[in-house]
Amino acid sequence: MEPRADIAVIGLAVMGQNLILNMNDHGFTVVAYNRTTSKVDDFLANEARGTRILGAHSLAEMVALLKKPRRVMLMVKAGAAVDEFIEQLLGVLEPGDIIIDGGNSLFEDTIRRTKYVESKGLLYIGTGVSGGEEGARHGPSIMPGGSPAAWPHVKPIFQAIAAKVTDPHTGAVEPCCDWVGEGGAGHYVKMTHNGIEYGDMQLICEAYHIMKDGLGMTADEMHAVFKEWNTGELESYLIEITRDILAKKDDDGTPLVDKILDTAGQKGTGKWTVISSQEMGIPITLIAEAVYSRCVSAMKEQRVLAAKAYKPGNPRIAGDRAQWVEDIRKALYASKIISYAQGYMLMRAAAKAHGWNLNYGGIALMWRGGCIIRSRFLGDIKAAFDKKPNLENLLFDPFFKKAIKGCARSWRKVVSSAVKKGIPVPAFSTALAFFDGFRCERLPANLLQAQRDYFGAHTYERVDRPRGEFFHTNWTGTGGRVASSTYTV
Ligand code: NBP
């Protein structure tokens, strides 16, 4: 068998099939393989018919078709299936060959797998692929990390099939794919992307909730609002699909969205982001609230009982509707800035902890097209990091500072009115609470430290002494002189 294929893709579900077709469109010869091999025949006879895509019914057959160094991409369910395939591939590949995992793997698994595969003399890439079915077919955002030596061999394929965006400042057309970093960096950035996606979706849902219950707007009226919002600074894929969802009618001509049960599902990447943030000690409060909001939504039966027990009052908000809609837009925009500032804080902390040299502007560019959170806004984030690559926090960038200041009054008005009317706005309000805490020079944590020292001899630092000197007070007169060990999180 003549080795003539550029890459193999294992896994013929929605992502794998569409990535293969995308690679084929860009002139690459791909071998398709799947655990259930009947799906290979099915794919070749249907979607791949008339293309140069090859099929294999065993890993040995697949490997024999590949040019060296062999590139094998897994697009299978994250978890045990990836480890099982790695084990099988190690039996048929050779040193120098490259295994790529394009699924939604946990970054810690990718760190472990990179080390393991490298220990066998092969190279490993763990890459985030975002954009769902449509992205995979026509241009996803691709976030690769792992063995740096593998990147030059994979770069031409990945950058060819990735989404393309025009840099608004330089005018250059760039692929939404670049090397992210070693080990699990690619999957970490993809995980953070998904967490931010949870936040963006929750913010849009809260804006919808206030318009629907507070302002009494119909789906058609809200469709018009989202259409308008998509022409300005909120322009994004998620605002665009919300616009279209609100216009969609059921068979009886009423809005379909009103017929959909209000319990949200989740697959875990939002949760992983929050768990990682807890480990890093980084407050990504908005993403956390977005994850918890899905959990609250899932408590449907209890919510029905609680609604009967606590009968919420009239949620209608009085005042000029057009003005309120503009206030809600500003509250959404300000909250979104906070969410991205928090997401970038998390990536910065993870990069430090894992020794990754992340390119923050490059990440914004990768997310600018192809993925679910793609937006005009990410161009502004890219510009902020272009101006100052080591920008410590997005909130210190002059563009975002001005934007937050311009939204602050509306943001407070919307959050306080929603609270008064009993409309839940966990993401809007946690964003505001974080902002107020972040810009507060003196928080009440002095009292907290006193409490900790009182009951646990945990010690405290003093405002009139250099940082790093720790003190313990015998608050009751009955305690001992021994302090607890000091640690910070
Ligand atoms: P799925 O996540 O549904 O996985 C289906 C594939 O995994 C099939 O090829 C299936 O083979 C294989 N597989 C399973 Br399930 N268990 C296996 C096992 N124990 N051993 C070997 N193969 C196994 O497919 P997908 O939705 O295309 O997603 C692929 C990856 O991309 C996932 O990690 C997913 O999280 C990620 N992702 C998905 C999306 C999306 O929008 N769907 C977006 C971005 C990333 P079989 O045919 O023999 O059962």
Boltz pocket constraint, residues with backbone or C-beta under 6 A from the ligand:
constraints:
  - pocket:
      binder: B
      contacts: [[A, 10], [A, 11], [A, 12], [A, 13], [A, 14], [A, 15], [A, 16], [A, 34], [A, 35], [A, 36], [A, 39], [A, 75], [A, 76], [A, 77], [A, 78], [A, 80], [A, 81], [A, 84], [A, 102], [A, 103], [A, 104], [A, 105], [A, 129], [A, 130], [A, 131], [A, 132], [A, 133]]
      max_distance: 6.0
